[in-house]
Amino acid sequence: MKVLSLVNLTDHQKERIEKIPGVDLAITSPKEVTAKDLKDVEVLYDWTNSLKADILNSPSLNWVQVVRAGVDALPLRELSDKGITLTTGSGANAINIAEQTIAYMLMLMRNMNLAVLQQANKEWKYDEPYDEVYGKTVMIIGVGHIGSLIAQYAKALGMKTVGVRRSDQSDVNIDEMIPMSDLKDNLKHANFIVNALPDTSETNGLFNSELFDAMSKKAFYINIGRGKTTNMEDLVSALQEKKISGAALDVTTPEPLNEDSPLWEMKNVIITPHNAGASVHYGERAFGIFKRNLKSYVENGEVVENVVDFSEGY
């Protein structure tokens, strides 16, 4: 069985793959890969748009594993029509995204975002009041690998955790799970609203003026999901009109955020350049998912971890 990796694997990673019986591993970079490299490939590790047509027309390809969690940029309908299984690296970035989310909350409560600005200006200044995350309620919309770990860390800091997901499936780290249909009615009880949603037709523009109006004026909105899930104009208005206390945004629309966006000048807003998912440990964690799936594929003819539901878009 021929496996083509577009990820530059370490020697140790290559050894672990080659130990799986029957696997013929080839490695090339996305910049150098050609249609010839796809010949007889049954398993593709990662994706390149440069060979989109060739990948979709491959008679031998059965399964594609991408490194990242998000698949909104991939041709999902075409992959589904071709019967190609798609799996992701979902969960490989859970630790670093959860840590960064907690960092946002701590910075906003302790005014650390202001302290950084003041340090740049050599200012020694108190910015009262200084609050705590302890005893606060965090609502996490989209409880998957990342949302669950955010909740775990939040609980360790003495916070109450509320989860929102389409199903009513419980999570050990969530004190209270509510369905998406009850989101609006429960927003007013949260101190932090964490958007961890993927980009789908149902989530596009979900956070708009209606939801911002339903939040507490003391609430902070944090988006570590996808930029398109938020109506940016409505968010700016909510902040300008003090309908919410502040925001932390790792994702925006567009990206990079326009230089003339009012968000850049707001002292109660933290903006990071879509880097929450970045970590020096990400590659090894994503590889671990791929290796486990490959072992299952060889032994059982199917993969079981992070399989994309094409009807849902994630």
C-alpha positions as a Markdown table, in Angstrom:
| # | Residue | x | y | z |
|---|---|---|---|---|
| 1 | Met | 0.0 | 0.0 | 0.0 |
| 2 | Lys | 1.5 | 3.3 | -1.1 |
| 3 | Val | 1.4 | 6.2 | 1.3 |
| 4 | Leu | 2.5 | 9.7 | 0.2 |
| 5 | Ser | 3.3 | 12.3 | 2.9 |
| 6 | Leu | 3.5 | 15.9 | 2.0 |
| 7 | Val | 4.8 | 16.5 | 5.5 |
| 8 | Asn | 8.5 | 16.4 | 6.1 |
| 9 | Leu | 8.6 | 13.6 | 8.6 |
| 10 | Thr | 11.5 | 13.2 | 11.1 |
| 11 | Asp | 13.7 | 10.1 | 10.9 |
| 12 | His | 11.9 | 8.7 | 14.0 |
| 13 | Gln | 8.5 | 9.3 | 12.5 |
| 14 | Lys | 9.5 | 7.6 | 9.2 |
| 15 | Glu | 10.7 | 4.6 | 11.2 |
| 16 | Arg | 7.4 | 4.4 | 13.0 |
| 17 | Ile | 5.4 | 4.4 | 9.8 |
| 18 | Glu | 7.7 | 1.9 | 8.0 |
| 19 | Lys | 7.3 | -0.5 | 10.9 |
| 20 | Ile | 3.6 | -0.9 | 9.9 |
| 21 | Pro | 3.4 | -4.0 | 7.7 |
| 22 | Gly | 2.7 | -3.5 | 4.1 |
| 23 | Val | 3.2 | 0.3 | 4.0 |
| 24 | Asp | 5.3 | 1.8 | 1.2 |
| 25 | Leu | 6.1 | 5.3 | 2.3 |
| 26 | Ala | 7.1 | 8.2 | 0.0 |
| 27 | Ile | 7.8 | 11.8 | 1.2 |
| 28 | Thr | 7.8 | 15.0 | -0.8 |
| 29 | Ser | 7.1 | 18.6 | -0.2 |
| 30 | Pro | 3.9 | 20.4 | -1.3 |
| 31 | Lys | 6.1 | 22.7 | -3.5 |
| 32 | Glu | 7.8 | 19.8 | -5.3 |
| 33 | Val | 5.0 | 17.2 | -5.5 |
| 34 | Thr | 3.8 | 16.3 | -9.0 |
| 35 | Ala | 0.9 | 14.3 | -10.5 |
| 36 | Lys | 3.4 | 11.4 | -11.0 |
| 37 | Asp | 3.9 | 11.2 | -7.3 |
| 38 | Leu | 0.2 | 10.4 | -6.9 |
| 39 | Lys | 0.4 | 7.3 | -9.0 |
| 40 | Asp | -1.0 | 4.3 | -7.1 |
| 41 | Val | -1.2 | 6.3 | -3.9 |
| 42 | Glu | -3.9 | 5.0 | -1.6 |
| 43 | Val | -3.2 | 7.2 | 1.4 |
| 44 | Leu | -2.3 | 10.9 | 1.3 |
| 45 | Tyr | -0.9 | 12.7 | 4.4 |
| 46 | Asp | -1.9 | 16.4 | 4.1 |
| 47 | Trp | -3.2 | 18.4 | 1.2 |
| 48 | Thr | -2.1 | 20.7 | -1.6 |
| 49 | Asn | -4.4 | 22.8 | -3.8 |
| 50 | Ser | -1.8 | 22.7 | -6.5 |
| 51 | Leu | -2.8 | 19.1 | -7.3 |
| 52 | Lys | -6.5 | 19.4 | -6.4 |
| 53 | Ala | -7.8 | 18.0 | -9.8 |
| 54 | Asp | -5.2 | 15.2 | -9.8 |
| 55 | Ile | -6.0 | 14.2 | -6.2 |
| 56 | Leu | -9.7 | 14.2 | -6.9 |
| 57 | Asn | -9.3 | 12.2 | -10.1 |
| 58 | Ser | -6.9 | 9.6 | -8.6 |
| 59 | Pro | -8.3 | 6.1 | -9.2 |
| 60 | Ser | -6.3 | 4.7 | -6.2 |
| 61 | Leu | -6.8 | 7.3 | -3.5 |
| 62 | Asn | -9.0 | 6.2 | -0.6 |
| 63 | Trp | -8.1 | 8.4 | 2.3 |
| 64 | Val | -6.7 | 11.8 | 3.0 |
| 65 | Gln | -5.4 | 12.9 | 6.4 |
| 66 | Val | -4.8 | 16.6 | 6.8 |
| 67 | Val | -2.5 | 18.1 | 9.4 |
| 68 | Arg | -4.8 | 20.9 | 10.6 |
| 69 | Ala | -8.2 | 20.7 | 12.3 |
| 70 | Gly | -10.1 | 23.0 | 9.9 |
| 71 | Val | -11.3 | 21.7 | 6.5 |
| 72 | Asp | -13.4 | 24.6 | 5.4 |
| 73 | Ala | -10.9 | 25.4 | 2.6 |
| 74 | Leu | -11.0 | 21.8 | 1.1 |
| 75 | Pro | -13.3 | 20.6 | -1.7 |
| 76 | Leu | -15.6 | 18.7 | 0.7 |
| 77 | Arg | -18.4 | 18.0 | -1.8 |
| 78 | Glu | -16.0 | 16.6 | -4.4 |
| 79 | Leu | -14.2 | 14.5 | -1.9 |
| 80 | Ser | -17.5 | 13.1 | -0.7 |
| 81 | Asp | -18.7 | 12.4 | -4.2 |
| 82 | Lys | -15.4 | 10.5 | -4.9 |
| 83 | Gly | -15.9 | 8.4 | -1.8 |
| 84 | Ile | -12.6 | 9.6 | -0.3 |
| 85 | Thr | -12.4 | 9.4 | 3.5 |
| 86 | Leu | -11.1 | 12.6 | 5.1 |
| 87 | Thr | -9.6 | 12.9 | 8.5 |
| 88 | Thr | -8.0 | 15.8 | 10.4 |
| 89 | Gly | -5.5 | 16.8 | 13.0 |
| 90 | Ser | -8.2 | 17.9 | 15.3 |
| 91 | Gly | -7.1 | 17.8 | 18.9 |
| 92 | Ala | -3.4 | 18.2 | 18.1 |
| 93 | Asn | -3.6 | 21.9 | 18.9 |
| 94 | Ala | -6.0 | 21.6 | 21.9 |
| 95 | Ile | -3.3 | 22.2 | 24.5 |
| 96 | Asn | -1.9 | 25.4 | 23.0 |
| 97 | Ile | -5.2 | 26.9 | 22.1 |
| 98 | Ala | -6.6 | 26.1 | 25.5 |
| 99 | Glu | -3.6 | 27.8 | 27.1 |
| 100 | Gln | -3.9 | 30.8 | 25.0 |
| 101 | Thr | -7.6 | 31.1 | 25.7 |
| 102 | Ile | -6.9 | 31.0 | 29.4 |
| 103 | Ala | -4.2 | 33.6 | 28.9 |
| 104 | Tyr | -6.7 | 36.0 | 27.3 |
| 105 | Met | -9.0 | 35.6 | 30.3 |
| 106 | Leu | -6.2 | 36.2 | 32.8 |
| 107 | Met | -4.9 | 39.2 | 30.8 |
| 108 | Leu | -8.3 | 40.8 | 30.6 |
| 109 | Met | -9.1 | 40.3 | 34.3 |
| 110 | Arg | -5.6 | 41.5 | 35.4 |
| 111 | Asn | -5.3 | 44.3 | 32.9 |
| 112 | Met | -2.2 | 42.7 | 31.5 |
| 113 | Asn | -3.0 | 43.9 | 28.0 |
| 114 | Leu | -2.8 | 47.5 | 29.3 |
| 115 | Ala | 0.4 | 46.8 | 31.2 |
| 116 | Val | 2.1 | 45.7 | 28.0 |
| 117 | Leu | 1.1 | 49.0 | 26.3 |
| 118 | Gln | 2.3 | 51.0 | 29.3 |
| 119 | Gln | 5.6 | 49.1 | 29.5 |
| 120 | Ala | 6.3 | 50.1 | 25.8 |
| 121 | Asn | 5.7 | 53.8 | 26.9 |
| 122 | Lys | 7.7 | 53.4 | 30.2 |
| 123 | Glu | 4.6 | 54.1 | 32.3 |
| 124 | Trp | 4.2 | 53.0 | 35.9 |
| 125 | Lys | 0.4 | 53.0 | 36.2 |
| 126 | Tyr | -2.4 | 51.3 | 38.1 |
| 127 | Asp | -5.5 | 50.5 | 36.1 |
| 128 | Glu | -8.3 | 49.7 | 38.6 |
| 129 | Pro | -10.2 | 47.6 | 39.0 |
| 130 | Tyr | -8.2 | 44.4 | 39.0 |
| 131 | Asp | -10.5 | 41.3 | 38.9 |
| 132 | Glu | -10.1 | 37.5 | 39.0 |
| 133 | Val | -11.2 | 34.6 | 36.9 |
| 134 | Tyr | -12.0 | 32.7 | 40.1 |
| 135 | Gly | -15.7 | 32.2 | 40.5 |
| 136 | Lys | -16.5 | 33.5 | 36.9 |
| 137 | Thr | -18.6 | 31.6 | 34.4 |
| 138 | Val | -17.1 | 30.7 | 31.0 |
| 139 | Met | -19.5 | 29.6 | 28.2 |
| 140 | Ile | -17.8 | 27.5 | 25.5 |
| 141 | Ile | -19.7 | 27.3 | 22.2 |
| 142 | Gly | -18.5 | 24.3 | 20.3 |
| 143 | Val | -17.3 | 21.7 | 22.8 |
| 144 | Gly | -14.9 | 19.4 | 21.0 |
| 145 | His | -11.3 | 18.6 | 21.8 |
| 146 | Ile | -10.4 | 22.2 | 22.3 |
| 147 | Gly | -13.5 | 23.3 | 24.1 |
| 148 | Ser | -13.3 | 20.4 | 26.6 |
| 149 | Leu | -9.7 | 21.2 | 27.5 |
| 150 | Ile | -10.4 | 24.9 | 27.9 |
| 151 | Ala | -13.1 | 23.9 | 30.3 |
| 152 | Gln | -10.7 | 21.6 | 32.2 |
| 153 | Tyr | -8.2 | 24.4 | 32.6 |
| 154 | Ala | -10.9 | 26.8 | 33.6 |
| 155 | Lys | -12.3 | 24.5 | 36.3 |
| 156 | Ala | -8.7 | 24.2 | 37.7 |
| 157 | Leu | -8.9 | 28.0 | 38.2 |
| 158 | Gly | -12.2 | 27.8 | 40.1 |
| 159 | Met | -14.4 | 28.8 | 37.2 |
| 160 | Lys | -17.9 | 27.4 | 36.3 |
| 161 | Thr | -18.1 | 25.9 | 32.9 |
| 162 | Val | -21.1 | 25.9 | 30.6 |
| 163 | Gly | -20.9 | 24.1 | 27.2 |
| 164 | Val | -23.0 | 24.6 | 24.1 |
| 165 | Arg | -23.2 | 22.0 | 21.4 |
| 166 | Arg | -25.7 | 20.6 | 19.0 |
| 167 | Ser | -26.1 | 17.3 | 20.8 |
| 168 | Asp | -26.9 | 16.9 | 24.4 |
| 169 | Gln | -23.8 | 14.7 | 25.0 |
| 170 | Ser | -22.2 | 15.5 | 28.3 |
| 171 | Asp | -18.5 | 16.3 | 28.9 |
| 172 | Val | -16.6 | 15.5 | 32.1 |
| 173 | Asn | -15.2 | 19.1 | 32.2 |
| 174 | Ile | -18.5 | 20.8 | 31.6 |
| 175 | Asp | -20.7 | 21.7 | 34.6 |
| 176 | Glu | -23.7 | 22.4 | 32.5 |
| 177 | Met | -24.3 | 21.5 | 28.8 |
| 178 | Ile | -27.0 | 23.2 | 26.8 |
| 179 | Pro | -28.1 | 22.9 | 23.2 |
| 180 | Met | -27.5 | 25.5 | 20.6 |
| 181 | Ser | -31.2 | 26.3 | 20.6 |
| 182 | Asp | -30.8 | 27.7 | 24.1 |
| 183 | Leu | -27.7 | 29.7 | 23.4 |
| 184 | Lys | -29.2 | 33.2 | 23.3 |
| 185 | Asp | -31.2 | 32.8 | 26.5 |
| 186 | Asn | -28.2 | 31.8 | 28.5 |
| 187 | Leu | -25.6 | 34.2 | 27.2 |
| 188 | Lys | -26.5 | 36.8 | 29.9 |
| 189 | His | -25.2 | 34.5 | 32.6 |
| 190 | Ala | -21.6 | 34.2 | 31.2 |
| 191 | Asn | -18.6 | 36.3 | 32.1 |
| 192 | Phe | -16.6 | 34.9 | 29.2 |
| 193 | Ile | -18.1 | 33.7 | 25.9 |
| 194 | Val | -15.6 | 31.5 | 24.0 |
| 195 | Asn | -16.4 | 30.8 | 20.4 |
| 196 | Ala | -14.7 | 27.6 | 19.3 |
| 197 | Leu | -16.9 | 26.9 | 16.3 |
| 198 | Pro | -15.8 | 25.7 | 12.9 |
| 199 | Asp | -16.8 | 27.5 | 9.8 |
| 200 | Thr | -19.9 | 26.0 | 8.3 |
| 201 | Ser | -23.1 | 27.3 | 6.6 |
| 202 | Glu | -24.8 | 27.1 | 9.9 |
| 203 | Thr | -22.2 | 29.0 | 11.9 |
| 204 | Asn | -21.4 | 31.7 | 9.4 |
| 205 | Gly | -22.2 | 35.1 | 11.0 |
| 206 | Leu | -23.8 | 33.4 | 14.0 |
| 207 | Phe | -22.4 | 35.9 | 16.4 |
| 208 | Asn | -24.2 | 39.1 | 15.4 |
| 209 | Ser | -25.9 | 42.0 | 17.1 |
| 210 | Glu | -28.7 | 39.8 | 18.4 |
| 211 | Leu | -26.3 | 37.7 | 20.4 |
| 212 | Phe | -24.1 | 40.5 | 21.5 |
| 213 | Asp | -27.3 | 42.3 | 22.8 |
| 214 | Ala | -28.1 | 39.2 | 24.8 |
| 215 | Met | -24.7 | 39.2 | 26.6 |
| 216 | Ser | -24.0 | 40.8 | 29.9 |
| 217 | Lys | -22.4 | 44.2 | 29.7 |
| 218 | Lys | -19.6 | 42.7 | 31.9 |
| 219 | Ala | -19.0 | 39.9 | 29.4 |
| 220 | Phe | -15.9 | 39.4 | 27.3 |
| 221 | Tyr | -16.1 | 37.7 | 23.9 |
| 222 | Ile | -13.3 | 35.4 | 22.8 |
| 223 | Asn | -13.0 | 33.9 | 19.3 |
| 224 | Ile | -10.5 | 31.1 | 18.8 |
| 225 | Gly | -12.7 | 29.3 | 16.2 |
| 226 | Arg | -13.2 | 30.9 | 12.8 |
| 227 | Gly | -13.4 | 34.5 | 11.8 |
| 228 | Lys | -16.5 | 34.0 | 9.6 |
| 229 | Thr | -18.6 | 32.9 | 12.6 |
| 230 | Thr | -18.6 | 36.5 | 13.7 |
| 231 | Asn | -20.2 | 39.6 | 12.1 |
| 232 | Met | -17.3 | 41.9 | 12.6 |
| 233 | Glu | -19.3 | 45.1 | 12.1 |
| 234 | Asp | -21.8 | 44.0 | 14.8 |
| 235 | Leu | -18.9 | 43.2 | 17.1 |
| 236 | Val | -17.3 | 46.6 | 16.6 |
| 237 | Ser | -20.7 | 48.2 | 17.4 |
| 238 | Ala | -21.2 | 46.2 | 20.5 |
| 239 | Leu | -17.8 | 47.3 | 21.8 |
| 240 | Gln | -18.2 | 50.9 | 20.9 |
| 241 | Glu | -21.7 | 51.0 | 22.5 |
| 242 | Lys | -20.3 | 49.2 | 25.6 |
| 243 | Lys | -22.8 | 46.4 | 25.2 |
| 244 | Ile | -19.9 | 44.0 | 26.2 |
| 245 | Ser | -16.7 | 44.7 | 28.2 |
| 246 | Gly | -14.1 | 43.6 | 25.7 |
| 247 | Ala | -12.9 | 40.9 | 23.4 |
| 248 | Ala | -10.0 | 38.7 | 22.5 |
| 249 | Leu | -9.7 | 37.7 | 18.8 |
| 250 | Asp | -7.3 | 35.2 | 17.4 |
| 251 | Val | -9.4 | 35.0 | 14.2 |
| 252 | Thr | -11.0 | 37.8 | 12.2 |
| 253 | Thr | -12.7 | 38.6 | 8.9 |
| 254 | Pro | -10.7 | 39.4 | 6.9 |
| 255 | Glu | -7.3 | 38.0 | 7.8 |
| 256 | Pro | -5.1 | 40.0 | 8.3 |
| 257 | Leu | -7.5 | 42.4 | 9.9 |
| 258 | Asn | -7.8 | 45.7 | 7.9 |
| 259 | Glu | -5.5 | 48.4 | 9.1 |
| 260 | Asp | -8.4 | 50.8 | 9.4 |
| 261 | Ser | -10.4 | 48.6 | 11.7 |
| 262 | Pro | -11.5 | 50.4 | 14.9 |
| 263 | Leu | -10.6 | 47.2 | 16.8 |
| 264 | Trp | -6.8 | 48.0 | 16.6 |
| 265 | Glu | -7.3 | 51.1 | 18.7 |
| 266 | Met | -9.5 | 49.6 | 21.4 |
| 267 | Lys | -7.7 | 49.0 | 24.7 |
| 268 | Asn | -10.2 | 46.5 | 25.8 |
| 269 | Val | -9.5 | 44.3 | 22.8 |
| 270 | Ile | -6.7 | 41.8 | 22.4 |
| 271 | Ile | -5.8 | 40.8 | 18.8 |
| 272 | Thr | -3.5 | 37.9 | 17.9 |
| 273 | Pro | -2.6 | 36.9 | 14.3 |
| 274 | His | -4.4 | 33.5 | 14.2 |
| 275 | Asn | -1.5 | 32.0 | 16.2 |
| 276 | Ala | -3.4 | 30.1 | 18.9 |
| 277 | Gly | -3.1 | 26.9 | 17.0 |
| 278 | Ala | 0.7 | 27.2 | 16.6 |
| 279 | Ser | 3.0 | 25.2 | 18.8 |
| 280 | Val | 6.4 | 23.5 | 18.4 |
| 281 | His | 4.7 | 20.3 | 19.6 |
| 282 | Tyr | 1.9 | 20.4 | 17.0 |
| 283 | Gly | 3.7 | 18.4 | 14.3 |
| 284 | Glu | 4.3 | 15.4 | 16.6 |
| 285 | Arg | 0.8 | 15.4 | 18.0 |
| 286 | Ala | -0.7 | 15.6 | 14.5 |
| 287 | Phe | 1.6 | 12.8 | 13.4 |
| 288 | Gly | 0.4 | 10.7 | 16.3 |
| 289 | Ile | -3.2 | 10.9 | 15.0 |
| 290 | Phe | -2.1 | 10.0 | 11.5 |
| 291 | Lys | -0.1 | 7.0 | 12.7 |
| 292 | Arg | -3.0 | 5.6 | 14.8 |
| 293 | Asn | -5.3 | 6.0 | 11.9 |
| 294 | Leu | -2.9 | 4.4 | 9.5 |
| 295 | Lys | -2.4 | 1.4 | 11.8 |
| 296 | Ser | -6.2 | 1.0 | 12.0 |
| 297 | Tyr | -6.5 | 1.4 | 8.2 |
| 298 | Val | -4.0 | -1.3 | 7.6 |
| 299 | Glu | -5.4 | -3.7 | 10.2 |
| 300 | Asn | -9.1 | -3.1 | 9.8 |
| 301 | Gly | -9.5 | -1.3 | 6.5 |
| 302 | Glu | -10.9 | 1.8 | 8.1 |
| 303 | Val | -9.9 | 4.9 | 10.1 |
| 304 | Val | -11.7 | 5.9 | 13.3 |
| 305 | Glu | -10.1 | 9.1 | 14.6 |
| 306 | Asn | -11.3 | 12.6 | 13.5 |
| 307 | Val | -13.3 | 11.4 | 10.5 |
| 308 | Val | -15.0 | 14.3 | 8.8 |
| 309 | Asp | -18.7 | 14.2 | 8.4 |
| 310 | Phe | -19.2 | 15.8 | 5.0 |
| 311 | Ser | -22.8 | 16.6 | 5.7 |
| 312 | Glu | -21.8 | 18.7 | 8.7 |
| 313 | Gly | -18.6 | 20.2 | 7.2 |
| 314 | Tyr | -16.3 | 19.1 | 10.0 |
